[in-house]
Amino acid sequence: MSEEIEHIKCLIIGSGPAGYTAAIYAGRADMHPVMYQGLQPGGQLTITTDVENYPGYPDGIQGPEMMEDFKKQAERFGTDVRFGLATSVDFSQKPHKVEIDGKKHVTADTIIISTGASAKWLGLESEQRLNGFGVSACAVCDGFFYKGQDVAIVGAGDTAAEEASYLAKLCRKVTMIVRRGEMRASKAMQHRVMNTPNIEILWHTETMEVLGEKGVEGVKVINTETNEEKVLDVTGFFVAIGHKPNTDIFKGQLDMDETGYLKIQLGSTKTKVEGVFACGDAADKIYRQAVTAAGTGCMAALDAERYLADQGIH
């Protein structure tokens, strides 16, 4: 017996600030959005603790709680929020086809991609255990909590250099842990780091373990040239070795840059495929903030609404 394929007017893939904001706008526009939440319902904010830089929360809010608020608001306007992971897509014909959890198929008039990105980690048990308790992958989000303290940051690219410079304005001392004897960052960023008096760079150094039970109390590192081990006396540990956008299922279907971020038309959320829109961190490697993701989620829903109107789909 052939599978009965469900048809959806507006399908949202992913559930962070971008996806939920798109859902709120799409729901209010009677687009009857259906959202599949993906592997990490609520996105990266569910692994952060305090969010203090999102407007409208004067006392700050916990990341998971904030995402629960977003979800309730989306559901209030009729979004059908479902557990499930999009496992493959076929954008070669209309309506576009999406496979969920490797078995169910749906078709959709419009698709909003908000699959986000995941921070790359070093892969240490201690790093995961203390994630959100002194270990962070976002200096701009969490640097404020370490005012006047000593912190360490791992990485050697532009992001690491930028985040080290940002932390240096807030923290007493920033130690950069660099694996090789040089940085990958642009010359301008390297000069900025080198000329900041409270940034120290440890070359040829790797992180062995993040120390502490309930919070970061230090970081154990090793110099790979001398094999000398030492403990850095820090209260914050930032990982800045890059992000990977969660876009593998769109390979060959949508245009993306060399690292996998989806390409969209300037000033819109349109991909190269009609009726498919991308928002949030899956298409943004520059800002990567909850508030900017939410903004592009709004744009995607408005773009999708206009597309449906142009196509005469009611």
ZAVO-510780 format. One line per 10 residues: their letters; for each residue x, y, z of N, C-alpha, C. Coordinates in Angstrom, 1 decimal. Layout:
<lotors>
a = X:Y:Z:X:Y:Z:X:Y:Z | ...
</lotors>
This chain:
<lotors>
mseeiehikc = 0.8:-1.2:0.0:0.0:0.0:0.0:0.9:1.2:0.0 | 0.6:2.2:-0.9:1.5:3.4:-0.9:1.2:4.3:0.2 | 2.2:5.0:0.7:2.2:5.9:1.8:1.3:7.1:1.4 | 0.5:7.5:2.3:-0.3:8.8:2.1:0.6:9.9:2.5 | 0.9:10.8:1.5:1.8:11.9:1.8:1.1:13.1:2.3 | 1.5:13.6:3.5:0.8:14.8:4.0:1.3:16.1:3.3 | 0.4:17.0:3.0:0.8:18.2:2.3:0.7:19.4:3.3 | 1.8:20.2:3.4:1.9:21.3:4.3:2.0:22.6:3.6 | 1.4:23.6:4.0:1.5:25.0:3.3:2.8:25.6:3.6 | 3.2:25.6:4.9:4.5:26.2:5.3:5.2:25.2:6.3
liigsgpagy = 6.3:24.7:5.9:7.0:23.7:6.7:8.3:24.4:7.2 | 8.5:24.4:8.5:9.6:25.0:9.2:10.5:23.9:9.7 | 11.8:23.9:9.2:12.7:22.8:9.7:13.7:23.4:10.7 | 13.6:23.0:11.9:14.4:23.5:13.0:13.7:24.5:13.9 | 14.2:24.6:15.2:13.4:25.2:16.2:14.1:26.2:17.2 | 15.1:26.9:16.7:15.7:27.9:17.5:14.9:29.2:17.4 | 15.6:30.3:17.8:14.9:31.7:17.7:14.4:32.0:16.3 | 15.2:31.6:15.3:14.8:31.9:13.9:13.5:31.1:13.6 | 13.5:29.8:13.8:12.4:28.9:13.5:11.1:29.3:14.2 | 11.2:29.6:15.5:10.0:29.9:16.3:9.5:31.3:15.9
taaiyagrad = 10.4:32.3:15.6:9.9:33.6:15.1:9.2:33.4:13.8 | 9.8:32.7:12.9:9.1:32.4:11.6:7.7:31.8:11.8 | 7.7:30.9:12.8:6.4:30.2:13.1:5.4:31.2:13.6 | 5.8:32.1:14.5:4.9:33.1:15.0:4.3:34.0:13.9 | 5.1:34.4:13.0:4.7:35.3:11.9:3.8:34.5:10.9 | 4.2:33.2:10.6:3.5:32.4:9.7:2.2:32.0:10.2 | 2.1:31.7:11.5:0.9:31.4:12.2:-0.1:32.5:12.1 | 0.3:33.7:12.4:-0.5:34.9:12.4:-1.0:35.2:11.0 | -0.3:34.8:10.0:-0.7:35.0:8.6:-1.5:33.9:8.0 | -2.0:33.0:8.9:-2.9:31.9:8.5:-2.2:31.0:7.5
mhpvmyqglq = -0.9:30.8:7.7:-0.1:29.9:6.8:-0.1:28.4:7.4 | -0.7:28.2:8.5:-0.8:26.9:9.2:0.6:26.2:9.3 | 1.6:26.9:9.9:2.9:26.3:9.8:3.0:25.0:10.6 | 3.8:24.1:10.1:4.2:22.8:10.8:5.7:22.9:11.0 | 6.1:22.7:12.2:7.6:22.7:12.6:8.1:21.4:13.0 | 9.2:20.9:12.4:9.9:19.8:12.9:11.1:20.3:13.7 | 11.2:19.9:15.0:12.1:20.6:15.9:13.6:20.2:15.7 | 13.8:19.0:15.1:15.2:18.6:14.9:15.8:18.0:16.1 | 17.1:17.7:16.0:17.9:17.0:17.1:17.9:17.7:18.4 | 18.0:19.1:18.3:18.1:19.9:19.5:17.0:20.9:19.6
pggqltittd = 15.8:20.4:20.1:14.6:21.3:20.2:15.0:22.6:20.9 | 14.8:23.7:20.3:15.1:25.0:20.9:16.5:25.5:20.5 | 17.3:24.6:19.8:18.6:25.1:19.3:19.6:25.3:20.4 | 20.7:26.1:20.0:21.8:26.3:20.8:21.5:27.0:22.1 | 20.4:27.7:22.2:20.1:28.4:23.4:19.7:27.5:24.6 | 19.4:26.3:24.2:19.0:25.3:25.3:20.2:24.8:26.0 | 21.4:25.1:25.5:22.6:24.7:26.2:23.3:25.9:26.8 | 22.7:27.0:26.7:23.2:28.2:27.4:22.4:28.4:28.7 | 23.0:29.0:29.7:22.3:29.3:30.9:21.7:30.7:30.9 | 22.4:31.7:31.3:21.8:33.0:31.4:21.9:33.7:30.0
venypgypdg = 20.7:34.2:29.6:20.7:35.1:28.4:20.4:36.5:28.9 | 21.3:37.4:28.7:21.1:38.8:29.3:21.0:39.8:28.2 | 21.3:39.4:26.9:21.4:40.4:25.9:20.2:40.4:24.9 | 19.1:39.7:25.3:17.9:39.6:24.4:17.0:40.7:24.9 | 16.6:41.7:24.0:15.7:42.7:24.5:14.4:42.2:25.1 | 13.9:42.9:26.1:12.6:42.5:26.7:12.7:41.7:27.9 | 13.9:41.2:28.3:14.1:40.5:29.5:15.1:41.3:30.4 | 14.6:42.3:31.1:15.5:43.2:31.8:16.3:42.5:32.9 | 15.8:41.4:33.4:16.6:40.7:34.5:17.3:39.4:33.9 | 17.3:39.3:32.6:17.9:38.1:32.0:16.9:36.9:32.1
iqgpemmedf = 17.3:35.9:31.4:16.4:34.7:31.4:17.3:33.5:31.1 | 16.9:32.3:31.6:17.6:31.1:31.2:17.3:30.7:29.8 | 18.3:30.3:29.0:18.1:29.9:27.6:17.0:28.9:27.4 | 16.9:27.8:28.1:15.8:26.8:27.9:14.4:27.4:28.1 | 14.4:28.3:29.2:13.1:28.9:29.5:12.6:29.8:28.4 | 13.6:30.6:27.9:13.3:31.5:26.8:12.8:30.8:25.6 | 13.4:29.7:25.2:12.9:28.9:24.1:11.5:28.3:24.3 | 11.2:28.0:25.6:9.9:27.5:25.9:8.9:28.6:25.7 | 9.2:29.8:26.1:8.4:31.0:25.8:8.1:31.2:24.3 | 9.2:31.1:23.5:9.1:31.2:22.1:8.1:30.1:21.5
kkqaerfgtd = 8.3:28.9:22.0:7.5:27.8:21.6:6.0:28.0:21.9 | 5.7:28.4:23.1:4.3:28.7:23.5:3.7:29.7:22.6 | 4.5:30.8:22.3:3.9:31.9:21.5:3.6:31.4:20.1 | 4.5:30.5:19.5:4.3:30.0:18.2:3.1:29.1:18.2 | 2.9:28.3:19.3:1.7:27.4:19.3:0.4:28.2:19.5 | 0.5:29.3:20.2:-0.6:30.1:20.4:-1.3:30.6:19.1 | -0.4:30.8:18.1:-0.9:31.2:16.8:-1.1:30.0:15.8 | -1.1:28.8:16.4:-1.5:27.7:15.6:-0.4:26.8:15.0 | 0.8:27.1:15.4:1.9:26.3:14.8:1.8:24.8:15.4 | 1.9:23.9:14.5:1.9:22.5:14.9:3.4:22.1:15.1
vrfglatsvd = 3.8:22.1:16.3:5.2:21.8:16.7:5.4:20.3:16.9 | 6.3:19.7:16.1:6.4:18.2:16.2:7.9:17.8:16.5 | 8.0:16.7:17.2:9.3:16.1:17.4:9.6:15.4:16.0 | 10.9:15.5:15.6:11.2:14.8:14.3:12.4:15.5:13.7 | 13.1:14.8:12.9:14.3:15.3:12.2:14.1:15.2:10.7 | 14.3:16.3:9.9:14.3:16.1:8.5:15.6:15.4:8.1 | 15.4:14.3:7.3:16.6:13.5:7.0:17.0:13.6:5.6 | 16.1:14.0:4.7:16.5:14.3:3.3:15.5:15.1:2.6 | 15.9:15.8:1.6:15.0:16.7:0.9:15.1:16.5:-0.7 | 14.0:16.8:-1.4:14.0:16.8:-2.8:13.3:18.1:-3.3
fsqkphkvei = 14.2:19.0:-3.7:13.7:20.3:-4.2:13.6:20.4:-5.7 | 13.7:19.2:-6.4:13.8:19.2:-7.8:12.4:19.5:-8.5 | 11.3:19.3:-7.7:10.0:19.5:-8.3:9.1:20.1:-7.3 | 8.0:20.6:-7.7:7.0:21.2:-6.8:5.8:20.3:-6.7 | 5.2:20.2:-5.5:5.7:20.8:-4.3:6.9:20.1:-3.8 | 7.8:20.8:-3.0:9.0:20.2:-2.5:8.7:19.1:-1.5 | 9.6:18.1:-1.5:9.4:16.9:-0.7:10.5:16.8:0.4 | 10.0:16.4:1.6:11.0:16.3:2.7:10.7:15.0:3.4 | 11.8:14.3:3.7:11.7:13.0:4.4:11.9:13.3:5.9 | 11.1:12.8:6.8:11.2:13.0:8.2:11.6:11.6:8.9
dgkkhvtadt = 12.6:11.7:9.7:13.1:10.5:10.5:13.3:9.3:9.6 | 13.7:9.5:8.3:14.1:8.4:7.5:12.9:7.6:7.0 | 11.7:8.0:7.3:10.6:7.1:6.9:9.3:7.9:6.4 | 8.9:8.9:7.1:7.7:9.7:6.7:8.0:10.7:5.6 | 7.1:10.9:4.7:7.4:12.0:3.7:6.3:13.0:3.8 | 6.7:14.3:3.6:5.7:15.4:3.5:6.0:16.2:2.3 | 5.0:16.9:1.8:5.3:17.9:0.7:4.9:19.3:1.3 | 5.5:20.3:0.7:5.2:21.6:1.2:5.3:22.7:0.1 | 4.4:23.7:0.2:4.4:24.8:-0.7:5.5:25.7:-0.5 | 5.8:26.0:0.8:7.0:26.8:1.2:7.7:26.1:2.3
iiistgasak = 9.0:26.2:2.3:9.9:25.6:3.3:10.8:26.7:3.9 | 10.8:26.8:5.2:11.7:27.7:5.9:12.7:26.9:6.7 | 14.0:27.1:6.3:15.1:26.3:6.9:15.7:27.1:8.0 | 15.6:26.6:9.2:16.2:27.2:10.4:16.9:26.2:11.2 | 17.8:25.4:10.5:18.4:24.3:11.2:19.6:24.7:12.0 | 20.0:26.0:12.0:21.1:26.5:12.9:22.5:25.9:12.6 | 23.3:26.1:13.6:24.7:25.6:13.5:25.1:25.1:14.8 | 26.1:24.3:14.9:26.5:23.7:16.1:28.0:24.1:16.3 | 28.3:24.6:17.5:29.7:24.9:17.9:30.5:23.7:17.8 | 31.8:23.8:17.3:32.7:22.7:17.3:33.4:22.7:18.7
wlgleseqrl = 33.5:21.5:19.2:34.1:21.4:20.5:35.4:20.6:20.5 | 36.2:20.7:21.5:37.5:19.9:21.5:37.2:18.4:21.7 | 36.1:18.1:22.3:35.8:16.7:22.6:36.2:16.1:23.9 | 36.4:17.0:24.9:36.8:16.6:26.2:35.6:16.3:27.1 | 35.7:15.3:27.9:34.5:15.0:28.8:34.3:16.2:29.7 | 35.4:16.8:30.3:35.2:17.9:31.2:34.6:19.1:30.6 | 34.9:19.3:29.3:34.4:20.5:28.6:32.9:20.3:28.4 | 32.4:19.2:28.1:30.9:18.9:28.0:30.3:19.0:29.3 | 30.9:18.5:30.4:30.3:18.5:31.7:30.1:19.9:32.3 | 31.1:20.8:31.9:31.0:22.1:32.5:30.4:23.1:31.5
ngfgvsacav = 29.9:22.6:30.4:29.3:23.5:29.3:28.1:24.2:30.0 | 28.2:25.6:29.9:27.2:26.4:30.5:27.5:26.7:32.0 | 28.6:26.1:32.5:29.0:26.4:33.9:30.5:26.9:33.9 | 30.7:27.8:33.0:32.1:28.3:32.9:32.7:28.0:31.5 | 32.2:27.0:30.9:32.6:26.7:29.5:31.6:27.2:28.5 | 32.1:27.9:27.5:31.2:28.6:26.5:31.8:28.6:25.2 | 30.9:28.6:24.1:31.4:28.7:22.8:31.0:30.1:22.2 | 30.7:31.0:23.1:30.3:32.4:22.6:30.7:33.5:23.6 | 31.8:34.1:23.3:32.3:35.2:24.2:31.4:36.4:24.2 | 30.7:36.7:23.1:29.8:37.8:23.1:28.6:37.6:24.0
cdgffykgqd = 28.2:36.3:24.0:27.0:36.0:24.8:27.4:35.9:26.3 | 28.5:35.4:26.6:28.8:35.1:28.0:30.0:35.8:28.7 | 30.7:36.6:27.9:31.9:37.3:28.4:31.6:38.2:29.6 | 30.4:38.8:29.6:30.0:39.8:30.6:30.1:39.1:32.0 | 29.8:37.8:32.1:29.8:37.1:33.4:31.2:37.0:34.0 | 32.2:37.3:33.2:33.6:37.1:33.7:34.3:38.5:33.9 | 33.6:39.5:34.1:34.2:40.8:34.3:35.2:40.8:35.4 | 36.4:41.3:35.1:37.5:41.4:36.1:38.1:40.1:36.5 | 37.7:39.0:35.8:38.3:37.7:36.1:39.3:37.3:35.0 | 40.0:36.2:35.2:40.9:35.6:34.3:40.3:34.5:33.5
vaivgagdta = 40.4:34.5:32.2:39.8:33.5:31.3:40.8:33.0:30.3 | 40.4:31.8:29.7:41.2:31.3:28.6:40.3:31.0:27.4 | 40.9:31.1:26.2:40.2:30.9:25.0:41.0:30.1:24.0 | 40.4:29.1:23.4:41.1:28.2:22.5:40.7:28.6:21.1 | 41.7:28.7:20.2:41.5:28.9:18.8:42.5:29.9:18.2 | 42.6:29.9:16.9:43.7:30.7:16.3:43.2:31.4:15.0 | 41.9:31.4:14.8:41.3:32.0:13.6:40.8:33.4:13.9 | 40.1:34.0:13.0:39.6:35.4:13.2:38.6:35.4:14.3 | 37.7:34.4:14.4:36.7:34.4:15.5:37.4:34.4:16.9 | 38.4:33.5:17.0:39.1:33.4:18.3:39.8:34.8:18.6
aeeasylakl = 40.4:35.4:17.6:41.1:36.6:17.8:40.1:37.8:18.2 | 39.0:37.8:17.5:38.0:38.8:17.8:37.4:38.6:19.2 | 37.1:37.3:19.5:36.6:37.1:20.9:37.6:37.3:22.0 | 38.9:37.0:21.7:39.9:37.4:22.7:40.0:38.9:22.9 | 39.9:39.6:21.9:39.9:41.1:22.0:38.7:41.6:22.7 | 37.6:41.0:22.5:36.3:41.4:23.2:36.4:41.1:24.7 | 36.9:39.9:25.0:37.1:39.5:26.4:38.1:40.3:27.1 | 39.1:40.8:26.4:40.2:41.6:27.0:39.7:42.9:27.6 | 38.6:43.4:27.0:38.0:44.6:27.4:37.3:44.4:28.8 | 36.8:43.2:29.0:36.0:42.9:30.2:36.8:42.2:31.3
crkvtmivrr = 37.8:41.4:30.9:38.5:40.5:31.9:39.8:41.1:32.2 | 40.3:40.6:33.4:41.6:41.0:33.9:42.7:40.5:33.0 | 42.6:39.2:32.6:43.6:38.6:31.7:43.0:37.6:30.9 | 43.4:37.5:29.6:42.9:36.5:28.7:44.1:35.7:28.2 | 44.0:34.4:28.3:45.1:33.5:27.8:44.6:32.8:26.6 | 45.3:33.0:25.4:44.9:32.3:24.2:45.7:31.0:24.1 | 45.0:29.9:23.8:45.6:28.6:23.7:45.6:28.3:22.2 | 46.9:28.3:21.6:47.0:28.1:20.2:47.8:26.8:19.9 | 47.2:26.0:19.1:47.8:24.6:18.9:49.1:24.7:18.1 | 49.2:25.6:17.2:50.5:25.6:16.4:51.3:26.8:16.8
gemraskamq = 52.4:27.1:16.0:53.3:28.2:16.3:52.9:29.5:15.6 | 51.7:29.5:15.0:51.2:30.7:14.3:49.7:30.7:14.4 | 49.1:31.8:14.0:47.6:32.0:14.0:47.1:32.0:12.6 | 45.9:31.5:12.4:45.3:31.5:11.1:44.6:32.9:10.9 | 44.4:33.6:11.9:43.6:34.9:11.8:44.3:35.8:10.8 | 43.5:36.8:10.3:44.1:37.8:9.4:45.1:38.6:10.1 | 46.0:39.2:9.4:47.1:40.0:9.9:46.6:41.1:10.8 | 45.6:41.8:10.4:45.0:42.9:11.2:44.5:42.4:12.6 | 43.9:41.2:12.6:43.4:40.7:13.8:44.5:40.2:14.7 | 45.6:39.6:14.1:46.8:39.2:14.9:47.4:40.4:15.5
hrvmntpnie = 47.6:41.5:14.8:48.2:42.7:15.3:47.4:43.2:16.5 | 46.1:43.2:16.4:45.2:43.6:17.5:45.4:42.8:18.8 | 45.5:41.5:18.6:45.7:40.6:19.7:47.1:40.9:20.3 | 48.1:40.9:19.5:49.5:41.1:20.0:49.7:42.4:20.7 | 48.9:43.4:20.3:49.1:44.7:20.9:48.1:45.0:22.1 | 47.4:43.9:22.5:46.6:44.1:23.7:47.3:43.5:24.9 | 47.7:44.4:25.8:48.6:44.0:26.9:48.1:42.9:27.8 | 46.7:42.8:28.0:46.3:41.7:28.9:45.9:40.4:28.2 | 46.4:40.2:26.9:46.2:38.9:26.2:47.6:38.3:26.2 | 47.6:37.1:26.7:48.9:36.3:26.6:48.6:35.1:25.6
ilwhtetmev = 49.5:34.8:24.7:49.3:33.7:23.8:50.3:32.6:24.2 | 49.7:31.4:24.3:50.5:30.2:24.6:50.5:29.4:23.2 | 51.7:29.4:22.6:51.9:28.7:21.3:52.1:27.2:21.6 | 51.9:26.4:20.5:52.2:25.0:20.6:51.5:24.4:21.8 | 50.3:24.8:22.1:49.7:24.3:23.4:48.3:23.7:23.1 | 48.1:22.6:23.8:46.8:21.9:23.7:46.1:21.8:25.1 | 44.8:21.8:25.1:44.1:21.7:26.3:43.9:20.2:26.7 | 44.3:19.8:27.9:44.1:18.4:28.3:42.8:18.2:29.1 | 42.5:19.2:30.0:41.3:19.0:30.8:40.9:20.3:31.4 | 39.5:20.5:31.5:39.0:21.7:32.2:38.7:21.2:33.6
lgekgvegvk = 39.3:22.0:34.6:39.2:21.5:36.0:38.0:22.2:36.7 | 37.4:21.5:37.7:36.4:22.1:38.5:35.2:21.1:38.6 | 34.4:21.2:39.6:33.3:20.4:39.8:32.0:21.0:39.4 | 31.7:22.2:40.0:30.4:22.9:39.7:30.6:24.1:38.8 | 31.9:24.4:38.6:32.2:25.5:37.7:33.7:25.4:37.3 | 34.1:26.2:36.4:35.5:26.2:35.9:36.5:26.7:37.0 | 37.5:25.9:37.4:38.4:26.4:38.4:39.8:26.4:37.9 | 40.0:26.0:36.6:41.3:26.0:36.0:41.3:25.2:34.7 | 42.4:25.3:34.0:42.5:24.5:32.7:43.9:23.9:32.7 | 44.0:22.6:32.5:45.3:21.9:32.4:45.7:21.9:30.9
vintetneek = 46.9:22.4:30.6:47.3:22.4:29.2:48.7:21.8:29.1 | 49.1:21.5:27.9:50.4:20.9:27.7:51.1:21.6:26.5 | 52.4:21.9:26.6:53.1:22.4:25.5:53.6:21.2:24.7 | 53.2:21.1:23.4:53.5:19.9:22.6:54.9:19.9:22.1 | 55.7:20.9:22.3:57.1:20.9:21.9:58.0:20.4:23.1 | 57.6:20.9:24.3:58.5:20.6:25.5:57.8:19.5:26.4 | 56.5:19.2:26.1:55.8:18.2:26.9:55.6:18.7:28.3 | 55.8:20.0:28.5:55.5:20.6:29.9:54.1:20.8:30.1 | 53.6:20.3:31.2:52.2:20.6:31.6:52.0:21.7:32.6 | 51.0:22.4:32.5:50.7:23.4:33.6:49.2:23.7:33.7
vldvtgffva = 48.9:24.3:34.8:47.4:24.6:35.1:47.3:26.1:35.0 | 46.3:26.6:34.2:46.0:28.0:34.1:44.9:28.3:35.1 | 45.2:29.3:35.9:44.2:29.7:37.0:43.1:30.6:36.4 | 42.1:30.0:35.8:41.0:30.7:35.2:39.6:30.3:35.7 | 38.7:31.2:35.5:37.3:30.8:35.9:36.4:30.7:34.7 | 36.9:31.0:33.5:36.1:30.9:32.3:36.9:30.3:31.2 | 36.3:29.4:30.4:37.0:28.7:29.3:36.1:28.8:28.0 | 36.7:29.5:27.0:35.9:29.8:25.8:36.5:29.0:24.6 | 35.6:28.3:23.9:36.1:27.5:22.8:35.7:28.2:21.5 | 36.7:28.6:20.7:36.4:29.4:19.5:37.1:28.7:18.3
ighkpntdif = 36.7:27.5:18.0:37.4:26.8:16.9:36.4:26.6:15.8 | 35.3:27.4:15.8:34.4:27.4:14.6:33.1:26.8:14.9 | 32.2:27.0:14.0:30.8:26.4:14.0:30.6:25.6:12.7 | 29.8:24.6:12.8:29.4:23.9:11.6:27.9:24.1:11.4 | 27.5:24.7:10.3:26.1:24.8:10.1:25.4:23.4:9.8 | 24.2:23.2:10.3:23.5:21.9:10.2:22.8:21.9:8.9 | 23.6:21.8:7.8:23.0:21.9:6.4:23.3:20.7:5.5 | 23.9:19.6:6.1:24.3:18.5:5.3:23.2:18.0:4.3 | 22.0:18.0:4.8:20.9:17.4:4.0:20.6:18.2:2.8 | 21.1:19.4:2.7:20.7:20.3:1.6:21.9:20.3:0.5
kgqldmdetg = 22.9:19.5:0.8:24.0:19.4:-0.2:23.5:19.0:-1.6 | 23.9:19.7:-2.6:23.5:19.3:-3.9:22.1:19.9:-4.3 | 21.4:20.4:-3.3:20.0:21.0:-3.5:20.1:22.5:-3.5 | 20.9:23.0:-2.6:20.9:24.5:-2.4:22.4:24.9:-2.5 | 22.6:26.2:-2.8:24.0:26.7:-2.8:24.4:27.0:-1.4 | 25.7:26.7:-1.2:26.3:27.0:0.2:27.7:27.3:0.0 | 28.3:28.0:1.0:29.7:28.3:0.9:30.6:27.1:1.3 | 31.9:27.3:1.3:32.8:26.2:1.5:32.7:25.5:2.8 | 32.1:26.3:3.8:31.9:25.7:5.1:30.5:25.2:5.4 | 29.6:25.4:4.4:28.3:24.8:4.5:27.2:25.8:4.9
ylkiqlgstk = 27.5:27.1:5.0:26.4:28.0:5.3:25.6:28.2:4.0 | 24.3:28.3:4.1:23.4:28.4:3.0:23.5:29.8:2.4 | 23.6:29.9:1.1:23.6:31.2:0.4:22.2:31.7:0.1 | 22.0:33.0:0.5:20.7:33.6:0.3:20.9:34.9:-0.5 | 19.8:35.3:-1.2:19.8:36.5:-2.0:20.0:37.7:-1.0 | 20.8:38.6:-1.3:21.1:39.8:-0.5:19.8:40.5:-0.2 | 19.6:40.8:1.1:18.4:41.6:1.5:17.1:40.8:1.6 | 17.3:39.4:1.5:16.1:38.6:1.7:16.6:37.2:2.3 | 15.6:36.3:2.4:16.0:35.0:2.9:15.8:33.9:1.8 | 15.7:34.4:0.6:15.5:33.5:-0.6:16.7:32.7:-0.9
tkvegvfacg = 16.5:31.4:-1.1:17.6:30.5:-1.6:17.5:30.5:-3.1 | 18.3:29.7:-3.8:18.2:29.6:-5.2:16.9:28.9:-5.7 | 16.3:28.1:-4.8:15.1:27.4:-5.1:13.8:28.1:-4.7 | 13.0:28.3:-5.6:11.7:29.1:-5.4:10.9:28.4:-4.2 | 10.5:29.2:-3.3:9.7:28.7:-2.2:10.4:28.1:-1.1 | 11.8:28.2:-1.1:12.6:27.7:0.0:13.4:28.9:0.5 | 13.3:29.1:1.8:13.9:30.2:2.5:14.8:29.8:3.6 | 15.9:30.5:3.9:16.8:30.1:5.0:17.0:31.3:5.9 | 17.0:31.0:7.2:17.2:32.0:8.2:18.0:31.5:9.4 | 18.4:32.4:10.3:19.2:32.0:11.4:20.6:31.6:11.1
daadkiyrqa = 21.2:30.8:12.0:22.6:30.5:11.9:23.0:29.6:10.8 | 22.0:28.9:10.2:22.2:28.1:9.0:22.7:28.9:7.8 | 22.4:30.2:7.8:22.7:31.1:6.8:23.5:32.3:7.2 | 23.9:32.4:8.5:24.6:33.5:9.1:25.8:33.1:9.8 | 27.0:33.4:9.2:28.2:33.0:9.9:28.9:34.2:10.6 | 28.2:35.4:10.5:28.9:36.6:11.0:28.4:37.0:12.4 | 27.0:37.1:12.5:26.5:37.7:13.8:26.2:36.6:14.8 | 25.4:35.6:14.4:25.2:34.4:15.2:24.6:34.7:16.6 | 23.7:35.7:16.7:23.1:36.0:17.9:21.6:35.6:17.9 | 21.0:35.4:19.1:19.6:35.0:19.1:18.7:36.1:18.5
vtaagtgcma = 19.0:37.3:18.8:18.2:38.4:18.3:18.3:38.6:16.7 | 19.5:38.4:16.2:19.6:38.5:14.7:18.9:37.3:14.1 | 19.0:36.1:14.7:18.3:34.9:14.2:16.8:35.1:14.1 | 16.3:35.7:15.2:14.9:35.9:15.3:14.4:36.9:14.2 | 15.3:37.9:14.0:15.0:38.9:12.9:14.9:38.3:11.5 | 15.8:37.4:11.2:15.8:36.7:9.9:14.6:35.7:9.8 | 14.2:35.2:11.0:13.1:34.3:11.0:11.8:35.0:10.6 | 11.7:36.2:11.1:10.6:37.1:10.7:10.6:37.4:9.2 | 11.8:37.7:8.7:12.0:38.0:7.3:11.5:36.7:6.4 | 12.0:35.6:6.9:11.6:34.3:6.1:10.1:34.1:6.0
aldaerylad = 9.4:34.3:7.1:8.0:34.1:7.1:7.3:35.2:6.2 | 7.8:36.4:6.2:7.2:37.4:5.3:7.5:37.1:3.9 | 8.7:36.6:3.6:9.1:36.2:2.2:8.2:35.1:1.8 | 8.0:34.1:2.7:7.2:32.9:2.3:5.7:33.4:2.1 | 5.2:34.3:2.9:3.9:34.8:2.7:3.7:35.4:1.4 | 4.7:36.3:1.0:4.6:37.0:-0.3:4.7:36.0:-1.5 | 5.5:35.0:-1.3:5.6:33.9:-2.3:4.3:33.2:-2.5 | 3.6:32.8:-1.4:2.3:32.1:-1.5:1.3:33.0:-2.2 | 1.3:34.3:-1.9:0.4:35.3:-2.5:0.6:35.4:-4.0 | 1.9:35.5:-4.4:2.3:35.6:-5.8:1.9:34.3:-6.6
qgih = 1.9:33.2:-5.9:1.6:31.9:-6.6:0.1:31.6:-6.6 | -0.6:32.5:-5.8:-2.1:32.3:-5.8:-2.5:31.2:-4.9 | -1.6:30.8:-3.9:-1.9:29.7:-3.0:-2.6:30.2:-1.8 | -3.8:29.8:-1.5:-4.5:30.3:-0.3:-4.6:29.3:0.8
</lotors>
